[in-house]
């Protein structure tokens, strides 16, 4: 049975991958289901209960499209607070960031998927110049089945995906957490530290899952290097520098446990936990020997209120604790083992699916590691907050203005680089226009 399902998923991958193909509000799925984008998305791009059911069911609701293709494009201007020295040559300059092609949707009543190929027009070279580059982005292929066991309704399935939690349906999971758009230039991101799950490496994962009585979600799977037949799941990722391509040792277990409950007046509440044990080689050329061991353990929660007429509101949070044993690269670190704790939260208010206000905050803390981080403090601790206003004149277009403020960066509020640069020097103002077809 498992062999037959794997064969079916591989055939689906060939069928989907043979077409040009981000997991935002995809007009492709709206055309397939005959629904407005707002049926699947609360604001943008958070999934509603219907949207979660659509994804869990393998993207199979509705009628298969003859030409299952969508596209998106993104243009923006982003300004950093302190660009002294010209480290960010695109700061304050309007730019076309790039775009994506998508394919997927329904293959059969039980097989479907989602494939994204992305072009980044703002890849910065070592000399400061910019070039374009395209590569595979998010991939999620599914085989699903509905069954009943002693009057208990169950949805079961398999998912083949290419990054930890890309297959997840909850808006509080790291793969889909706020911010939904972020600048590619003139931004320091969330700082020098991130957990393995948050880094979203392009690897190959296969999981079995079950959603029981629309309440309990269980998933168990494993991730491995995306090589051989799975190399398409990392197509276009560059091997230089070596960290751009990830090689894992063996099969690395992943699990997810979540309880979700729908209430009256369009309310829903979800709480969950997840974990991943990854053994990663120092560079992609290694296939044997010791590997660094990263153990991520996380909890998350989300609340949605979608029954307020013109108004809707959502809130999300997650916290990940990562413990790393530097078995392969101990010489590059002051301690043989370190820890990172990453916390993110956000809340939205949405009016008529036209206006959306979002407030987000994050904090990342890690053990001191002077050698590994090369910062004045020896820490990668970074914290800050975001505020965003967005306007959707039509369901396939979004105009957003986002402000990011850093409270601490690399462990300090002031002079974190030893040359007088403060955390607030990295504050950014980001104006973007997103459109899809």
Secondary structure as UniProt FT lines:
FT   HELIX           2..17
FT   HELIX           27..33
FT   HELIX           37..40
FT   STRAND          41..42
FT   TURN            43..45
FT   STRAND          46..47
FT   HELIX           49..56
FT   TURN            57..58
FT   TURN            66..67
FT   STRAND          69..80
FT   TURN            84..85
FT   TURN            89..92
FT   STRAND          95..106
FT   STRAND          111..124
FT   TURN            126..127
FT   STRAND          130..149
FT   TURN            150..151
FT   STRAND          152..161
FT   TURN            164..167
FT   TURN            171..172
FT   HELIX           174..176
FT   TURN            189..190
FT   HELIX           196..199
FT   STRAND          204..212
FT   TURN            213..215
FT   STRAND          216..224
FT   HELIX           228..234
FT   TURN            235..236
FT   HELIX           242..244
FT   STRAND          252..263
FT   TURN            264..266
FT   STRAND          267..280
FT   TURN            284..285
FT   STRAND          292..308
FT   TURN            309..310
FT   STRAND          311..325
FT   HELIX           330..332
FT   STRAND          337..351
FT   TURN            352..354
FT   STRAND          355..366
FT   HELIX           370..373
FT   STRAND          382..391
FT   TURN            395..396
FT   STRAND          397..409
FT   TURN            410..411
FT   TURN            416..417
FT   HELIX           423..426
FT   STRAND          428..436
//
